[in-house]
């Protein structure tokens, strides 16, 4: 079972540079973000070691949030080898997120959501 990694401005680039990474851009004061949290835990458990699942607190990592144009949270972004390949706005179900990551792992690039 894989756990969700907590990212910061200092660790973000290194965390996404290789393989597939799903990042939950969130903040503790955001109600929908708190709803998304347990779903992200489910996604990490379902994906195991096949992909990295991570969270980035936009209040604490403002530089990274600005670099990726995060204006609404929760935003969930999928990166492959350091490049953004998919994004979702708002609360998403585990099946949608796992399905998207599995398509990327299989070499199918989803359209931006």
ZAFI-26590 format. One record per residue: x, z negated, y of N, C-alpha, C, O in turn; residue in three letters; residue number from 0. Coordinates in nm, 3 decimals. Example, Ala and Ser with C-alpha at 12.3 -4.5 7.8 and 13.67 -1.06 7.14 Angstrom:
// ZAFI-26590
<nX: 1.319&nZ: -0.780&nY: -0.569&caX: 1.230&caZ: -0.780&caY: -0.450&cX: 1.320&cZ: -0.780&cY: -0.330&oX: 1.424&oZ: -0.846&oY: -0.332&type: ala&seq: 0>
<nX: 1.285&nZ: -0.708&nY: -0.225&caX: 1.367&caZ: -0.714&caY: -0.106&cX: 1.290&cZ: -0.787&cY: 0.003&oX: 1.341&oZ: -0.804&oY: 0.114&type: ser&seq: 1>
END
This chain:
// ZAFI-26590
<nX: 0.084&nZ: 0.000&nY: -0.118&caX: 0.000&caZ: 0.000&caY: 0.000&cX: 0.088&cZ: 0.000&cY: 0.124&oX: 0.183&oZ: -0.079&oY: 0.135&type: unk&seq: 0>
<nX: 0.058&nZ: 0.086&nY: 0.215&caX: 0.136&caZ: 0.099&caY: 0.338&cX: 0.071&cZ: 0.018&cY: 0.449&oX: -0.051&oZ: 0.000&oY: 0.451&type: unk&seq: 1>
<nX: 0.151&nZ: -0.030&nY: 0.541&caX: 0.098&caZ: -0.105&caY: 0.653&cX: 0.111&cZ: -0.022&cY: 0.781&oX: 0.188&oZ: 0.074&oY: 0.788&type: unk&seq: 2>
<nX: 0.036&nZ: -0.062&nY: 0.881&caX: 0.038&caZ: 0.006&caY: 1.010&cX: 0.158&cZ: -0.044&cY: 1.090&oX: 0.178&oZ: -0.164&oY: 1.106&type: unk&seq: 3>
<nX: 0.238&nZ: 0.050&nY: 1.141&caX: 0.354&caZ: 0.014&caY: 1.222&cX: 0.312&cZ: -0.003&cY: 1.367&oX: 0.228&oZ: 0.072&oY: 1.417&type: unk&seq: 4>
<nX: 0.370&nZ: -0.100&nY: 1.433&caX: 0.349&caZ: -0.120&caY: 1.577&cX: 0.462&cZ: -0.049&cY: 1.650&oX: 0.580&oZ: -0.079&oY: 1.627&type: unk&seq: 5>
<nX: 0.428&nZ: 0.045&nY: 1.737&caX: 0.529&caZ: 0.121&caY: 1.810&cX: 0.538&cZ: 0.075&cY: 1.955&oX: 0.444&oZ: 0.017&oY: 2.010&type: unk&seq: 6>
<nX: 0.654&nZ: 0.104&nY: 2.016&caX: 0.678&caZ: 0.076&caY: 2.158&cX: 0.738&cZ: 0.201&cY: 2.220&oX: 0.767&oZ: 0.299&oY: 2.150&type: unk&seq: 7>
<nX: 0.758&nZ: 0.199&nY: 2.351&caX: 0.827&caZ: 0.311&caY: 2.417&cX: 0.963&cZ: 0.334&cY: 2.351&oX: 1.004&oZ: 0.449&oY: 2.333&type: unk&seq: 8>
<nX: 1.032&nZ: 0.227&nY: 2.315&caX: 1.167&caZ: 0.237&caY: 2.259&cX: 1.168&cZ: 0.292&cY: 2.116&oX: 1.265&oZ: 0.357&oY: 2.076&type: unk&seq: 9>
<nX: 1.062&nZ: 0.268&nY: 2.039&caX: 1.063&caZ: 0.308&caY: 1.897&cX: 0.981&cZ: 0.434&cY: 1.868&oX: 0.989&oZ: 0.487&oY: 1.758&type: unk&seq: 10>
<nX: 0.903&nZ: 0.481&nY: 1.964&caX: 0.809&caZ: 0.590&caY: 1.939&cX: 0.876&cZ: 0.718&cY: 1.890&oX: 0.841&oZ: 0.769&oY: 1.784&type: unk&seq: 11>
<nX: 0.972&nZ: 0.769&nY: 1.965&caX: 1.035&caZ: 0.898&caY: 1.931&cX: 1.097&cZ: 0.897&cY: 1.793&oX: 1.085&oZ: 0.993&oY: 1.718&type: unk&seq: 12>
<nX: 1.164&nZ: 0.788&nY: 1.759&caX: 1.228&caZ: 0.779&caY: 1.629&cX: 1.124&cZ: 0.774&cY: 1.518&oX: 1.145&oZ: 0.830&oY: 1.410&type: unk&seq: 13>
<nX: 1.012&nZ: 0.706&nY: 1.544&caX: 0.908&caZ: 0.690&caY: 1.442&cX: 0.839&cZ: 0.821&cY: 1.407&oX: 0.798&oZ: 0.841&oY: 1.293&type: unk&seq: 14>
<nX: 0.824&nZ: 0.911&nY: 1.505&caX: 0.750&caZ: 1.035&caY: 1.479&cX: 0.838&cZ: 1.155&cY: 1.448&oX: 0.786&oZ: 1.262&oY: 1.418&type: unk&seq: 15>
<nX: 0.970&nZ: 1.139&nY: 1.453&caX: 1.059&caZ: 1.256&caY: 1.447&cX: 1.064&cZ: 1.327&cY: 1.312&oX: 1.103&oZ: 1.443&oY: 1.306&type: unk&seq: 16>
<nX: 1.024&nZ: 1.259&nY: 1.206&caX: 1.033&caZ: 1.321&caY: 1.073&cX: 0.906&cZ: 1.293&cY: 0.994&oX: 0.855&oZ: 1.181&oY: 0.994&type: unk&seq: 17>
<nX: 0.857&nZ: 1.395&nY: 0.927&caX: 0.738&caZ: 1.380&caY: 0.845&cX: 0.611&cZ: 1.381&cY: 0.928&oX: 0.611&oZ: 1.427&oY: 1.042&type: unk&seq: 18>
<nX: 0.503&nZ: 1.330&nY: 0.869&caX: 0.372&caZ: 1.327&caY: 0.935&cX: 0.341&cZ: 1.183&cY: 0.976&oX: 0.354&oZ: 1.090&oY: 0.897&type: unk&seq: 19>
<nX: 0.300&nZ: 1.168&nY: 1.102&caX: 0.269&caZ: 1.036&caY: 1.157&cX: 0.135&cZ: 1.042&cY: 1.230&oX: 0.113&oZ: 1.131&oY: 1.313&type: unk&seq: 20>
<nX: 0.046&nZ: 0.948&nY: 1.199&caX: -0.080&caZ: 0.932&caY: 1.270&cX: -0.062&cZ: 0.813&cY: 1.364&oX: -0.028&oZ: 0.703&oY: 1.320&type: unk&seq: 21>
<nX: -0.086&nZ: 0.837&nY: 1.494&caX: -0.069&caZ: 0.729&caY: 1.593&cX: -0.203&cZ: 0.699&cY: 1.659&oX: -0.271&oZ: 0.789&oY: 1.709&type: unk&seq: 22>
<nX: -0.238&nZ: 0.571&nY: 1.659&caX: -0.357&caZ: 0.521&caY: 1.728&cX: -0.311&cZ: 0.468&cY: 1.863&oX: -0.245&oZ: 0.365&oY: 1.871&type: unk&seq: 23>
<nX: -0.347&nZ: 0.540&nY: 1.972&caX: -0.320&caZ: 0.493&caY: 2.107&cX: -0.436&cZ: 0.401&cY: 2.145&oX: -0.551&oZ: 0.445&oY: 2.147&type: unk&seq: 24>
<nX: -0.408&nZ: 0.275&nY: 2.174&caX: -0.513&caZ: 0.174&caY: 2.190&cX: -0.472&cZ: 0.069&cY: 2.293&oX: -0.360&oZ: 0.071&oY: 2.345&type: unk&seq: 25>
<nX: -0.565&nZ: -0.023&nY: 2.322&caX: -0.538&caZ: -0.140&caY: 2.404&cX: -0.626&cZ: -0.254&cY: 2.355&oX: -0.738&oZ: -0.230&oY: 2.309&type: unk&seq: 26>
<nX: -0.578&nZ: -0.378&nY: 2.365&caX: -0.655&caZ: -0.492&caY: 2.312&cX: -0.789&cZ: -0.516&cY: 2.381&oX: -0.880&oZ: -0.571&oY: 2.320&type: unk&seq: 27>
<nX: -0.803&nZ: -0.475&nY: 2.506&caX: -0.927&caZ: -0.498&caY: 2.581&cX: -1.033&cZ: -0.392&cY: 2.553&oX: -1.146&oZ: -0.404&oY: 2.600&type: unk&seq: 28>
<nX: -1.000&nZ: -0.289&nY: 2.478&caX: -1.088&caZ: -0.175&caY: 2.453&cX: -1.175&cZ: -0.201&cY: 2.330&oX: -1.125&oZ: -0.211&oY: 2.218&type: unk&seq: 29>
<nX: -1.307&nZ: -0.213&nY: 2.352&caX: -1.401&caZ: -0.239&caY: 2.242&cX: -1.394&cZ: -0.135&cY: 2.131&oX: -1.379&oZ: -0.172&oY: 2.014&type: unk&seq: 30>
<nX: -1.405&nZ: -0.006&nY: 2.163&caX: -1.395&caZ: 0.095&caY: 2.057&cX: -1.260&cZ: 0.091&cY: 1.984&oX: -1.253&oZ: 0.121&oY: 1.865&type: unk&seq: 31>
<nX: -1.154&nZ: 0.053&nY: 2.055&caX: -1.022&caZ: 0.042&caY: 1.990&cX: -1.024&cZ: -0.069&cY: 1.885&oX: -0.965&oZ: -0.055&oY: 1.778&type: unk&seq: 32>
<nX: -1.092&nZ: -0.178&nY: 1.916&caX: -1.102&caZ: -0.288&caY: 1.819&cX: -1.184&cZ: -0.245&cY: 1.698&oX: -1.159&oZ: -0.291&oY: 1.587&type: unk&seq: 33>
<nX: -1.282&nZ: -0.157&nY: 1.718&caX: -1.358&caZ: -0.101&caY: 1.605&cX: -1.269&cZ: -0.010&cY: 1.521&oX: -1.282&oZ: -0.007&oY: 1.398&type: unk&seq: 34>
<nX: -1.180&nZ: 0.064&nY: 1.586&caX: -1.094&caZ: 0.159&caY: 1.516&cX: -0.987&cZ: 0.087&cY: 1.433&oX: -0.942&oZ: 0.140&oY: 1.331&type: unk&seq: 35>
<nX: -0.945&nZ: -0.032&nY: 1.476&caX: -0.836&caZ: -0.104&caY: 1.410&cX: -0.849&cZ: -0.118&cY: 1.259&oX: -0.758&oZ: -0.078&oY: 1.187&type: unk&seq: 36>
<nX: -0.960&nZ: -0.173&nY: 1.208&caX: -0.974&caZ: -0.186&caY: 1.063&cX: -0.978&cZ: -0.050&cY: 0.991&oX: -0.935&oZ: -0.039&oY: 0.876&type: unk&seq: 37>
<nX: -1.027&nZ: 0.051&nY: 1.058&caX: -1.030&caZ: 0.186&caY: 0.999&cX: -0.887&cZ: 0.237&cY: 0.984&oX: -0.853&oZ: 0.300&oY: 0.884&type: unk&seq: 38>
<nX: -0.803&nZ: 0.211&nY: 1.085&caX: -0.662&caZ: 0.252&caY: 1.077&cX: -0.593&cZ: 0.182&cY: 0.959&oX: -0.512&oZ: 0.242&oY: 0.890&type: unk&seq: 39>
<nX: -0.626&nZ: 0.055&nY: 0.937&caX: -0.571&caZ: -0.017&caY: 0.822&cX: -0.612&cZ: 0.051&cY: 0.691&oX: -0.530&oZ: 0.064&oY: 0.599&type: unk&seq: 40>
<nX: -0.738&nZ: 0.096&nY: 0.681&caX: -0.786&caZ: 0.167&caY: 0.562&cX: -0.709&cZ: 0.297&cY: 0.542&oX: -0.669&oZ: 0.331&oY: 0.431&type: unk&seq: 41>
<nX: -0.689&nZ: 0.370&nY: 0.653&caX: -0.617&caZ: 0.498&caY: 0.646&cX: -0.475&cZ: 0.475&cY: 0.594&oX: -0.427&oZ: 0.550&oY: 0.509&type: unk&seq: 42>
<nX: -0.409&nZ: 0.373&nY: 0.645&caX: -0.272&caZ: 0.342&caY: 0.600&cX: -0.271&cZ: 0.311&cY: 0.451&oX: -0.182&oZ: 0.356&oY: 0.379&type: unk&seq: 43>
<nX: -0.369&nZ: 0.235&nY: 0.404&caX: -0.376&caZ: 0.202&caY: 0.262&cX: -0.401&cZ: 0.326&cY: 0.177&oX: -0.343&oZ: 0.341&oY: 0.070&type: unk&seq: 44>
<nX: -0.488&nZ: 0.416&nY: 0.224&caX: -0.521&caZ: 0.536&caY: 0.148&cX: -0.405&cZ: 0.635&cY: 0.144&oX: -0.382&oZ: 0.700&oY: 0.042&type: unk&seq: 45>
<nX: -0.333&nZ: 0.647&nY: 0.254&caX: -0.222&caZ: 0.744&caY: 0.259&cX: -0.095&cZ: 0.690&cY: 0.193&oX: -0.012&oZ: 0.769&oY: 0.148&type: unk&seq: 46>
<nX: -0.080&nZ: 0.560&nY: 0.188&caX: 0.038&caZ: 0.501&caY: 0.126&cX: 0.165&cZ: 0.550&cY: 0.193&oX: 0.177&oZ: 0.549&oY: 0.315&type: unk&seq: 47>
<nX: 0.259&nZ: 0.592&nY: 0.112&caX: 0.390&caZ: 0.635&caY: 0.164&cX: 0.393&cZ: 0.783&cY: 0.202&oX: 0.497&oZ: 0.832&oY: 0.247&type: unk&seq: 48>
<nX: 0.282&nZ: 0.855&nY: 0.184&caX: 0.282&caZ: 0.999&caY: 0.214&cX: 0.294&cZ: 1.029&cY: 0.362&oX: 0.344&oZ: 1.134&oY: 0.400&type: unk&seq: 49>
<nX: 0.247&nZ: 0.936&nY: 0.447&caX: 0.254&caZ: 0.954&caY: 0.592&cX: 0.268&cZ: 0.818&cY: 0.658&oX: 0.232&oZ: 0.716&oY: 0.600&type: unk&seq: 50>
<nX: 0.319&nZ: 0.817&nY: 0.779&caX: 0.330&caZ: 0.695&caY: 0.857&cX: 0.203&cZ: 0.680&cY: 0.940&oX: 0.157&oZ: 0.776&oY: 1.001&type: unk&seq: 51>
<nX: 0.147&nZ: 0.560&nY: 0.942&caX: 0.032&caZ: 0.529&caY: 1.026&cX: 0.079&cZ: 0.421&cY: 1.124&oX: 0.134&oZ: 0.319&oY: 1.083&type: unk&seq: 52>
<nX: 0.057&nZ: 0.446&nY: 1.253&caX: 0.111&caZ: 0.357&caY: 1.355&cX: 0.013&cZ: 0.336&cY: 1.469&oX: -0.082&oZ: 0.413&oY: 1.487&type: unk&seq: 53>
<nX: 0.038&nZ: 0.231&nY: 1.547&caX: -0.041&caZ: 0.200&caY: 1.666&cX: 0.053&cZ: 0.187&cY: 1.785&oX: 0.165&oZ: 0.138&oY: 1.773&type: unk&seq: 54>
<nX: 0.004&nZ: 0.231&nY: 1.901&caX: 0.081&caZ: 0.217&caY: 2.024&cX: -0.010&cZ: 0.158&cY: 2.130&oX: -0.110&oZ: 0.220&oY: 2.169&type: unk&seq: 55>
<nX: 0.022&nZ: 0.039&nY: 2.177&caX: -0.054&caZ: -0.028&caY: 2.283&cX: -0.020&cZ: 0.041&cY: 2.415&oX: 0.093&oZ: 0.031&oY: 2.463&type: unk&seq: 56>
<nX: -0.118&nZ: 0.110&nY: 2.474&caX: -0.092&caZ: 0.189&caY: 2.595&cX: -0.061&cZ: 0.102&cY: 2.716&oX: 0.001&oZ: 0.149&oY: 2.812&type: unk&seq: 57>
<nX: -0.104&nZ: -0.024&nY: 2.714&caX: -0.070&caZ: -0.114&caY: 2.825&cX: 0.077&cZ: -0.151&cY: 2.822&oX: 0.141&oZ: -0.166&oY: 2.927&type: unk&seq: 58>
<nX: 0.132&nZ: -0.166&nY: 2.701&caX: 0.272&caZ: -0.206&caY: 2.687&cX: 0.366&cZ: -0.086&cY: 2.681&oX: 0.486&oZ: -0.100&oY: 2.708&type: unk&seq: 59>
<nX: 0.316&nZ: 0.031&nY: 2.647&caX: 0.399&caZ: 0.151&caY: 2.631&cX: 0.346&cZ: 0.261&cY: 2.723&oX: 0.311&oZ: 0.370&oY: 2.678&type: unk&seq: 60>
<nX: 0.342&nZ: 0.231&nY: 2.852&caX: 0.284&caZ: 0.324&caY: 2.948&cX: 0.363&cZ: 0.454&cY: 2.960&oX: 0.304&oZ: 0.559&oY: 2.985&type: unk&seq: 61>
<nX: 0.493&nZ: 0.449&nY: 2.941&caX: 0.576&caZ: 0.570&caY: 2.950&cX: 0.537&cZ: 0.672&cY: 2.842&oX: 0.519&oZ: 0.790&oY: 2.872&type: unk&seq: 62>
<nX: 0.524&nZ: 0.626&nY: 2.719&caX: 0.487&caZ: 0.716&caY: 2.610&cX: 0.344&cZ: 0.767&cY: 2.628&oX: 0.317&oZ: 0.885&oY: 2.608&type: unk&seq: 63>
<nX: 0.252&nZ: 0.679&nY: 2.665&caX: 0.113&caZ: 0.720&caY: 2.686&cX: 0.106&cZ: 0.828&cY: 2.794&oX: 0.032&oZ: 0.925&oY: 2.779&type: unk&seq: 64>
<nX: 0.182&nZ: 0.811&nY: 2.901&caX: 0.183&caZ: 0.911&caY: 3.010&cX: 0.245&cZ: 1.042&cY: 2.962&oX: 0.196&oZ: 1.149&oY: 2.997&type: unk&seq: 65>
<nX: 0.351&nZ: 1.033&nY: 2.883&caX: 0.419&caZ: 1.154&caY: 2.834&cX: 0.324&cZ: 1.241&cY: 2.752&oX: 0.334&oZ: 1.364&oY: 2.756&type: unk&seq: 66>
<nX: 0.233&nZ: 1.179&nY: 2.679&caX: 0.139&caZ: 1.254&caY: 2.595&cX: 0.002&cZ: 1.270&cY: 2.661&oX: -0.092&oZ: 1.316&oY: 2.596&type: unk&seq: 67>
<nX: -0.011&nZ: 1.233&nY: 2.788&caX: -0.134&caZ: 1.255&caY: 2.862&cX: -0.252&cZ: 1.176&cY: 2.811&oX: -0.366&oZ: 1.224&oY: 2.816&type: unk&seq: 68>
<nX: -0.228&nZ: 1.056&nY: 2.761&caX: -0.337&caZ: 0.974&caY: 2.708&cX: -0.415&cZ: 0.916&cY: 2.826&oX: -0.364&oZ: 0.834&oY: 2.901&type: unk&seq: 69>
<nX: -0.539&nZ: 0.959&nY: 2.839&caX: -0.624&caZ: 0.914&caY: 2.949&cX: -0.747&cZ: 0.840&cY: 2.901&oX: -0.814&oZ: 0.771&oY: 2.978&type: unk&seq: 70>
<nX: -0.777&nZ: 0.853&nY: 2.774&caX: -0.895&caZ: 0.790&caY: 2.714&cX: -0.851&cZ: 0.728&cY: 2.582&oX: -0.775&oZ: 0.787&oY: 2.506&type: unk&seq: 71>
<nX: -0.901&nZ: 0.606&nY: 2.556&caX: -0.866&caZ: 0.541&caY: 2.430&cX: -0.993&cZ: 0.495&cY: 2.360&oX: -1.091&oZ: 0.462&oY: 2.427&type: unk&seq: 72>
<nX: -0.994&nZ: 0.491&nY: 2.228&caX: -0.882&caZ: 0.527&caY: 2.144&cX: -0.862&cZ: 0.679&cY: 2.137&oX: -0.957&oZ: 0.757&oY: 2.132&type: unk&seq: 73>
<nX: -0.736&nZ: 0.717&nY: 2.138&caX: -0.696&caZ: 0.853&caY: 2.106&cX: -0.610&cZ: 0.843&cY: 1.981&oX: -0.521&oZ: 0.759&oY: 1.974&type: unk&seq: 74>
<nX: -0.638&nZ: 0.927&nY: 1.884&caX: -0.560&caZ: 0.930&caY: 1.761&cX: -0.490&cZ: 1.064&cY: 1.754&oX: -0.554&oZ: 1.169&oY: 1.756&type: unk&seq: 75>
<nX: -0.358&nZ: 1.060&nY: 1.747&caX: -0.279&caZ: 1.183&caY: 1.747&cX: -0.200&cZ: 1.193&cY: 1.618&oX: -0.149&oZ: 1.094&oY: 1.566&type: unk&seq: 76>
<nX: -0.189&nZ: 1.316&nY: 1.567&caX: -0.111&caZ: 1.341&caY: 1.447&cX: 0.011&cZ: 1.422&cY: 1.488&oX: 0.000&oZ: 1.523&oY: 1.557&type: unk&seq: 77>
<nX: 0.128&nZ: 1.376&nY: 1.443&caX: 0.254&caZ: 1.442&caY: 1.472&cX: 0.318&cZ: 1.487&cY: 1.342&oX: 0.311&oZ: 1.417&oY: 1.241&type: unk&seq: 78>
<nX: 0.380&nZ: 1.605&nY: 1.345&caX: 0.457&caZ: 1.653&caY: 1.231&cX: 0.596&cZ: 1.688&cY: 1.281&oX: 0.613&oZ: 1.773&oY: 1.368&type: unk&seq: 79>
<nX: 0.694&nZ: 1.621&nY: 1.226&caX: 0.834&caZ: 1.641&caY: 1.265&cX: 0.851&cZ: 1.635&cY: 1.417&oX: 0.922&oZ: 1.717&oY: 1.475&type: unk&seq: 80>
<nX: 0.785&nZ: 1.537&nY: 1.481&caX: 0.800&caZ: 1.513&caY: 1.624&cX: 0.709&cZ: 1.591&cY: 1.715&oX: 0.706&oZ: 1.565&oY: 1.836&type: unk&seq: 81>
<nX: 0.633&nZ: 1.686&nY: 1.661&caX: 0.545&caZ: 1.769&caY: 1.744&cX: 0.399&cZ: 1.732&cY: 1.721&oX: 0.358&oZ: 1.712&oY: 1.606&type: unk&seq: 82>
<nX: 0.319&nZ: 1.722&nY: 1.828&caX: 0.176&caZ: 1.695&caY: 1.810&cX: 0.106&cZ: 1.814&cY: 1.745&oX: 0.122&oZ: 1.928&oY: 1.789&type: unk&seq: 83>
<nX: 0.028&nZ: 1.787&nY: 1.640&caX: -0.042&caZ: 1.894&caY: 1.569&cX: -0.193&cZ: 1.871&cY: 1.559&oX: -0.265&oZ: 1.956&oY: 1.508&type: unk&seq: 84>
<nX: -0.240&nZ: 1.758&nY: 1.608&caX: -0.384&caZ: 1.731&caY: 1.606&cX: -0.414&cZ: 1.605&cY: 1.684&oX: -0.330&oZ: 1.515&oY: 1.694&type: unk&seq: 85>
<nX: -0.534&nZ: 1.597&nY: 1.740&caX: -0.573&caZ: 1.478&caY: 1.815&cX: -0.723&cZ: 1.460&cY: 1.810&oX: -0.799&oZ: 1.557&oY: 1.801&type: unk&seq: 86>
<nX: -0.765&nZ: 1.335&nY: 1.817&caX: -0.906&caZ: 1.297&caY: 1.818&cX: -0.929&cZ: 1.198&cY: 1.930&oX: -0.846&oZ: 1.111&oY: 1.955&type: unk&seq: 87>
<nX: -1.041&nZ: 1.210&nY: 1.998&caX: -1.081&caZ: 1.112&caY: 2.100&cX: -1.195&cZ: 1.029&cY: 2.045&oX: -1.287&oZ: 1.081&oY: 1.982&type: unk&seq: 88>
<nX: -1.190&nZ: 0.899&nY: 2.070&caX: -1.296&caZ: 0.811&caY: 2.025&cX: -1.277&cZ: 0.764&cY: 1.882&oX: -1.186&oZ: 0.808&oY: 1.812&type: unk&seq: 89>
<nX: -1.365&nZ: 0.675&nY: 1.841&caX: -1.358&caZ: 0.616&caY: 1.707&cX: -1.380&cZ: 0.724&cY: 1.602&oX: -1.473&oZ: 0.804&oY: 1.611&type: unk&seq: 90>
<nX: -1.292&nZ: 0.725&nY: 1.502&caX: -1.300&caZ: 0.822&caY: 1.392&cX: -1.307&cZ: 0.749&cY: 1.259&oX: -1.248&oZ: 0.642&oY: 1.242&type: unk&seq: 91>
<nX: -1.379&nZ: 0.806&nY: 1.165&caX: -1.390&caZ: 0.748&caY: 1.032&cX: -1.263&cZ: 0.775&cY: 0.952&oX: -1.192&oZ: 0.873&oY: 0.976&type: unk&seq: 92>
<nX: -1.236&nZ: 0.688&nY: 0.855&caX: -1.116&caZ: 0.701&caY: 0.773&cX: -1.112&cZ: 0.836&cY: 0.701&oX: -1.006&oZ: 0.897&oY: 0.691&type: unk&seq: 93>
<nX: -1.226&nZ: 0.883&nY: 0.652&caX: -1.229&caZ: 1.008&caY: 0.577&cX: -1.182&cZ: 1.126&cY: 0.663&oX: -1.114&oZ: 1.216&oY: 0.614&type: unk&seq: 94>
<nX: -1.219&nZ: 1.126&nY: 0.790&caX: -1.179&caZ: 1.234&caY: 0.881&cX: -1.028&cZ: 1.230&cY: 0.903&oX: -0.960&oZ: 1.332&oY: 0.897&type: unk&seq: 95>
<nX: -0.976&nZ: 1.110&nY: 0.927&caX: -0.833&caZ: 1.097&caY: 0.955&cX: -0.748&cZ: 1.127&cY: 0.832&oX: -0.648&oZ: 1.198&oY: 0.840&type: unk&seq: 96>
<nX: -0.788&nZ: 1.073&nY: 0.718&caX: -0.714&caZ: 1.099&caY: 0.593&cX: -0.720&cZ: 1.247&cY: 0.560&oX: -0.618&oZ: 1.305&oY: 0.522&type: unk&seq: 97>
<nX: -0.837&nZ: 1.309&nY: 0.574&caX: -0.850&caZ: 1.452&caY: 0.546&cX: -0.761&cZ: 1.537&cY: 0.634&oX: -0.700&oZ: 1.633&oY: 0.586&type: unk&seq: 98>
<nX: -0.753&nZ: 1.503&nY: 0.761&caX: -0.668&caZ: 1.578&caY: 0.853&cX: -0.521&cZ: 1.563&cY: 0.815&oX: -0.448&oZ: 1.662&oY: 0.810&type: unk&seq: 99>
<nX: -0.479&nZ: 1.441&nY: 0.789&caX: -0.338&caZ: 1.419&caY: 0.752&cX: -0.307&cZ: 1.490&cY: 0.621&oX: -0.199&oZ: 1.549&oY: 0.607&type: unk&seq: 100>
<nX: -0.397&nZ: 1.487&nY: 0.525&caX: -0.373&caZ: 1.556&caY: 0.398&cX: -0.360&cZ: 1.707&cY: 0.417&oX: -0.278&oZ: 1.771&oY: 0.351&type: unk&seq: 101>
<nX: -0.440&nZ: 1.765&nY: 0.506&caX: -0.428&caZ: 1.908&caY: 0.535&cX: -0.291&cZ: 1.940&cY: 0.596&oX: -0.229&oZ: 2.040&oY: 0.561&type: unk&seq: 102>
<nX: -0.246&nZ: 1.855&nY: 0.685&caX: -0.114&caZ: 1.876&caY: 0.747&cX: -0.005&cZ: 1.862&cY: 0.642&oX: 0.089&oZ: 1.941&oY: 0.640&type: unk&seq: 103>
<nX: -0.016&nZ: 1.764&nY: 0.556&caX: 0.083&caZ: 1.747&caY: 0.449&cX: 0.086&cZ: 1.868&cY: 0.356&oX: 0.191&oZ: 1.902&oY: 0.301&type: unk&seq: 104>
<nX: -0.030&nZ: 1.933&nY: 0.340&caX: -0.039&caZ: 2.051&caY: 0.253&cX: 0.003&cZ: 2.180&cY: 0.324&oX: 0.003&oZ: 2.288&oY: 0.265&type: unk&seq: 105>
<nX: 0.041&nZ: 2.166&nY: 0.454&caX: 0.086&caZ: 2.283&caY: 0.528&cX: -0.023&cZ: 2.354&cY: 0.605&oX: 0.003&oZ: 2.459&oY: 0.664&type: unk&seq: 106>
<nX: -0.144&nZ: 2.301&nY: 0.605&caX: -0.253&caZ: 2.360&caY: 0.682&cX: -0.260&cZ: 2.287&cY: 0.816&oX: -0.280&oZ: 2.166&oY: 0.819&type: unk&seq: 107>
<nX: -0.243&nZ: 2.359&nY: 0.925&caX: -0.245&caZ: 2.296&caY: 1.057&cX: -0.386&cZ: 2.297&cY: 1.111&oX: -0.444&oZ: 2.405&oY: 1.127&type: unk&seq: 108>
<nX: -0.445&nZ: 2.180&nY: 1.140&caX: -0.580&caZ: 2.178&caY: 1.195&cX: -0.580&cZ: 2.219&cY: 1.341&oX: -0.479&oZ: 2.208&oY: 1.410&type: unk&seq: 109>
<nX: -0.694&nZ: 2.268&nY: 1.388&caX: -0.710&caZ: 2.296&caY: 1.530&cX: -0.716&cZ: 2.164&cY: 1.605&oX: -0.760&oZ: 2.063&oY: 1.550&type: unk&seq: 110>
<nX: -0.674&nZ: 2.165&nY: 1.728&caX: -0.683&caZ: 2.045&caY: 1.811&cX: -0.829&cZ: 2.004&cY: 1.822&oX: -0.915&oZ: 2.088&oY: 1.847&type: unk&seq: 111>
<nX: -0.858&nZ: 1.876&nY: 1.804&caX: -0.996&caZ: 1.824&caY: 1.812&cX: -1.025&cZ: 1.780&cY: 1.954&oX: -1.135&oZ: 1.733&oY: 1.982&type: unk&seq: 112>
END
